[in-house]
Amino acid sequence: WVRNDVVSSNPESIEASTTAKVATTNATTTNHPPRRQNENSFRAANGATRCLARRMAARGDDDDDDDDHDDDDDDDGNRNNKFDHEGSDTTQPLSFSEYSNDGNNDGEGDTIIYTDKELIAMRAVRHSLVEEHSIPSDRVNATFLAIATINCKLQVEETVAKIKKLLEIMSQLGCPDGIAEGELWKAEAAYELHPYPMVGKDGRGCSTTWIRGGGKVKKEDERAHVHACIMQYLSVHSDPNTLRNGVSFIIDLSARNDDPKLKKQPKVGNEKLIQSFYQAIPQRPQIIMIAGCSLPTRAIVNVSIRLASVFIKQKILQRIHFVTVEDAVKYLGEGSAPGYTGRGKMEGGLERYGKWVEERLGGLPKPDL
């Protein structure tokens, strides 16, 4: 009974999207943790998949709340319609074949130059955190604050709320110092970059976050995992195109089907807290692909998405697609897809990806706040 009207599962729809024009990315990115309805249904789902659904809902919900400031990202012109559970086909594939510059890309270079408007918003965020919420400035790295503010579409109150929530969760995960000023690269945390394979850019020239899902985070690895996620987040947003136009987000669950050990992992006890941490990071993926998902797992994800759809607009649901790993490779192109897939050309393991992250972090400009 898997519902194709909840999310797209047709590989041809992904391929066909390469002939349509991409909507310019003035996507709204005010973030709120998703509200949950019918918690019993979530408990009945597989733990890892349940967390995945929450994560997708949180990332999708980033674009939902300040549409008064953004008319370009809502193709149907109706911002208040809830998802039609029974009849509507919510799948409208995005296209990256014709990248349309929104005029805020700093030319064609890879160096981020913050605009006056962006700097004003960043300074307002800093002032609010320090003066209104008594959060020391050294707990929020200026560069992270800049990336978060732009991902939140310069919405000051929402950026402040998101960062404040993030710091609270980080304190519970062994990071009471927050995202401190100083060196962004944390060599001691690099081993927790292992879920991220080497991957290239999408058809728009924007960075891709590709995750090999299925693992859990040990208690003793919580601090390193948090730092690794922050480093990866900053690194993929380290060019002006991706920063202002959003990433492609691909989650490969095929390992759960192939490795019985992943299915039988015991609960650590921090699963909800880890997912809350993911949800608190401001992002706005322009497409979310769930690759290699078995039919039983897909059914559970569909139920979870349907529950969350009460709070997520149709345009966000349109960005979620069930695909095979082969389809995800085809979407990115073999030159950008990870080598472990068998068809991708991007080779390199943890060591190479860590060096890439370190290099990208070194190129991020620090704003004058």
Order of alpha helices (4+ residues) and beta strands (2+ residues): alpha-alpha-alpha-alpha-alpha-alpha-beta-alpha-alpha-beta-alpha-alpha-alpha-beta-alpha-alpha-beta-alpha-alpha
